[in-house]
Amino acid sequence: MNFSIFDDLLDIPTDLPKILVVDDQRVNLQFMAHIFAHSYQVLTAESGEQALDLCHRTPPDLILLDIGMPGMDGFEVCTQLKADAATQDIPVIFVTANRDEASETRGLELGAVDFISKPVNPAVVRARVKTHLTVKLQSDLLRRLVFRDGLTGVFNRRYFDQQLRMETARASRVNHPLALIMLDVDFFKRFNDRYGHQAGDDCLRLVAQTLKANLRRPADLVARYGGEEFVCLLPDTGFDQAMMLATELETQVRLKTIAHADSDSAKVVTVSLGVAGCNAPLPCTADKLLAAADQQLYLAKHHGRGCVRGQAFQ
């Protein structure tokens, strides 16, 4: 599926903010692509369904959304975006030829940040996009400060607890699978005692980086749960896939070859992992998923550490 149909017109760096333009008229997409050329990455979608798919594959920093589209209109797209934890914070600007009071009120109530009337004034739309992107970047920075673990840079437990409840509710609502991996650095107290707390901090940072490097989807979440314990929340992931990922995570941490002379499982740092998976359409609560992952982590430790154990709710 070709989402960005005007990529050949835009020779811009890929580290610029991403704007998604959604409109069923290709001429409007092309016009917007030219307006923002060389300032932003411009992604395009010609339908609401295409836009939602793209938002999960490559989340944009801002969305310019037409209201009057066949099939799924802009209001429904906005509703689904705001109901999904992975996309709810993306600012949405409605772009419409019919800017009546009722439509504007409805759009703002659904969570849109602004309305722009067609025909679009290039200077006005540039200014409004710049303003809302600035607000989003400031909000993202504040969120990182509040919800990031200061030592490892991954999310903290507070953010994880919030997202776990949101994702379990979403999984039950839309009948999608959900998986959770809980892992613990083996014999970490012994590591600290032998190598010192600075080395222990470095070890935790490297483990966190390894987890992040192997969870590549935007919706996947890595958090430090406490001490030497981490969690990986995996939306839209079945149990079998989560087990394969957990096995890969165990292997990748082991391959870092962090010396651990006092470990009983290996002479390098290893991790034990517990996996809990809830396959649709069975509903699963946050507490149930968390308790199951914790129990499987206990079993992994009991069976020698440096291994994976899992449970699926079928």
Buried (B, 14 or more C-beta within 10 A) or exposed (E): EEBBBBBEEBEBEEEBBBBBBBBBEEEBBBBBBBBBBEBBBBBBBBBBBBBBBBBBEBBBBBBBBBBBBEEBBBBBBBBBBBBBBBBEBBBBBBBBEEBEEEBBEBBEEBBBBBBBBBEBEEEEBBEBBBEBBEEBEEEEEEEEEEBBBEBBBBBBBEBBBEBBBBBBBBBBEEEBBBBBBBBBBBBBEBBBEBBEEEBBEBBBBBBBBBBBEBBEEBBBBBBBBEEBBBBBBBBBBBBBBBBEBBBEBBEBBBEBEBEBEEBEBBEBBBBBBBBBBBBBEEBBBBEBBBEBBBBBBBBBBEEEBBBBBBBBBE
